[in-house]
Amino acid sequence: MIAIFAILLFGCATLFNDRDPAVTFMSDPSAAKIYVNGAYMGDTPAAIELMANRTHTIEFKKDGYETKIYLLNNKVGAGWIVLDVLSGLIPVVIDAATGSWYEFTEENVMVVLQQ
């Protein structure tokens, strides 16, 4: 009963979707520096938590190699919308306002760096 009340009050995606999922970044060769939206986040391989309600520009840099730029896109999870619509208007409004519907198109990113 409490779970049903929570879904009707807060929205399915707000309760159950991970809004900051970890994305795994790998490169060949490894140990490339990872920049997310211009901020250094570590070296490959790495799992980095990112906000799913926006796209991110990922740069891979390694001395002696060309910089590789990758655009990490997001999408609206259709399943969340269907569940919210079936639950009523309030969950639709809450999940839309919080951006909880979004998820990344990829969970693992692998790039090959060129010399």
C-alpha positions in Angstrom: 0.0 0.0 0.0 2.8 2.4 0.9 4.6 1.7 -2.4 1.4 2.4 -4.4 0.9 5.7 -2.5 4.6 6.7 -3.1 4.3 6.0 -6.9 1.1 8.0 -7.1 2.7 10.9 -5.1 6.2 11.0 -6.4 6.4 9.3 -9.8 7.9 6.0 -10.9 11.2 7.3 -12.4 11.8 9.7 -9.4 11.6 6.7 -7.1 13.3 3.9 -9.2 15.5 5.4 -11.9 19.1 6.2 -11.2 19.5 9.9 -12.2 23.3 9.8 -11.8 24.3 6.4 -13.3 27.9 5.3 -13.6 29.2 5.2 -17.2 32.3 3.1 -17.9 35.0 4.8 -20.1 37.7 2.7 -21.7 40.4 3.6 -24.3 43.0 1.8 -26.5 45.6 2.5 -25.4 44.6 2.8 -21.7 45.5 5.6 -19.3 44.0 8.4 -21.4 42.8 11.4 -19.4 39.0 11.8 -19.4 37.5 15.3 -19.5 33.7 15.6 -19.0 32.3 18.9 -20.2 35.9 20.3 -19.9 36.5 19.0 -16.3 39.2 16.4 -15.7 37.5 13.3 -14.2 40.3 10.6 -14.2 42.1 8.2 -16.5 40.8 5.3 -18.4 39.5 2.8 -17.5 37.1 4.5 -15.2 33.4 4.4 -14.1 32.1 8.0 -13.6 28.7 9.0 -12.3 27.0 11.5 -14.6 23.7 13.3 -14.6 21.5 11.5 -17.1 19.2 14.5 -17.8 21.7 16.1 -20.1 24.2 15.2 -22.8 27.9 15.3 -22.0 30.9 16.1 -24.1 33.7 13.6 -23.3 37.3 14.2 -24.3 40.0 11.5 -24.2 43.6 12.9 -24.2 46.9 11.1 -24.1 50.4 12.5 -24.9 51.4 11.4 -28.4 47.8 10.7 -29.6 45.1 12.8 -31.1 42.4 14.0 -28.8 39.2 12.0 -29.3 35.8 13.8 -28.6 32.7 11.7 -27.8 29.2 13.0 -27.3 27.3 11.0 -24.7 23.6 11.3 -25.5 20.6 10.7 -23.3 17.0 9.8 -24.1 13.7 9.7 -22.4 12.9 6.2 -21.2 9.5 5.3 -22.7 8.8 2.8 -20.0 8.9 5.5 -17.4 6.4 7.6 -19.3 4.0 4.7 -19.7 4.2 3.8 -16.0 3.6 7.5 -15.0 0.6 7.9 -17.4 -0.9 4.7 -15.9 -0.3 6.1 -12.4 -2.0 9.5 -13.0 -1.2 13.1 -13.7 1.0 13.9 -10.6 3.7 11.3 -11.4 3.9 12.7 -15.0 4.4 16.2 -13.7 6.9 15.3 -11.1 9.1 13.0 -13.3 9.0 15.6 -16.1 10.0 18.4 -13.8 12.8 16.5 -12.1 14.2 15.0 -15.3 14.0 11.6 -13.8 12.8 10.1 -17.2 16.2 10.4 -18.7 18.8 7.7 -19.2 21.9 7.4 -21.3 21.9 5.8 -24.7 25.1 3.9 -23.7 26.5 2.6 -20.4 30.0 1.7 -21.8 32.1 3.9 -24.0 35.2 2.6 -25.7 37.4 4.7 -28.0 40.5 4.0 -30.0 43.1 6.8 -29.9 45.1 7.5 -33.1 48.7 8.6 -33.2 
